[in-house]
Amino acid sequence: MADIPKTPMLDELEKGKWPSFVKEIKTAAKRNPMCADLLGLLEQSYNEKIGHWKHGGIVGVMGYGGGVIGRYNDLPEKYPNISHFHTMRINQPAGWFYTSDALRKICDIWEKHGSGLTNMHGSTGDIILLGTTTDELEPTFADLAKIDFDIGGSGSDLRTPSCCCGMARCEWACYDTMALTYDLTHHFQDELHRPAFPYKFKFKMSGCPNDCVAAIARADLSIIGNWRGDIQ
């Protein structure tokens, strides 16, 4: 079990009735030293009002130019377990439909190769796997491929297309958002995995003007379903 540092500043974020990311990191820290060091680094950042994360160099997996965000801390001697703390972005299913078995397999892989911390989901839609080392990137990628998950987009590329649940579960959907998202994701694989744009570009598909994926606010190209003619 890792030694969990004292974190009086972070402890304040556990108070109240809302979910707390601090509570989740502390739970993970009981079995993963990366998370224990993460608590220490965050506490120091809160006290000093200085961020201690830095970007340096490019990391990734063979054949892909995106999907991995390199992250290092500038106090590696003090927090050696997170001297590397890279993020992997994993392409989510259209509509964010998972089986519990798939989620368990993803979490098992991430606990094996990384911190075990996840974010479901990033603003683009990807599964966010927070914190691993450079040496573990390829093994993580290989294990994810075995369960049919691929890396998503990051950097100046086409970000992973995302959509609402559409016709699968919503009576207001005016078109099949999941089918379009699936088609666009496969059609633009090269643009998604090999950054070649001057800046990122996002598709988002909403089945109706309720716009549950906030396509208007978050996408460069919003595809939003609407009625044709008068509503009967």
FENJORA-V777965 format. One record per helix or strand. SS is the DSSP state (A for helix, B for strand). FROM is the first residue (numbers start at 1). LEN is the number of residues. Records with the same first field share a line. If there is no record, write none. Layout:
# FENJORA-V777965
SS: FROM-LEN ; FROM-LEN
This chain:
# FENJORA-V777965
A: 8-7 ; 21-9 ; 33-16 ; 80-3 ; 94-3 ; 100-14 ; 134-13 ; 166-3 ; 177-11 ; 189-5 ; 215-4
B: 53-2 ; 68-2 ; 72-2 ; 84-1 ; 87-4 ; 114-7 ; 127-6 ; 151-1 ; 158-1 ; 162-2 ; 201-1 ; 203-4 ; 221-4
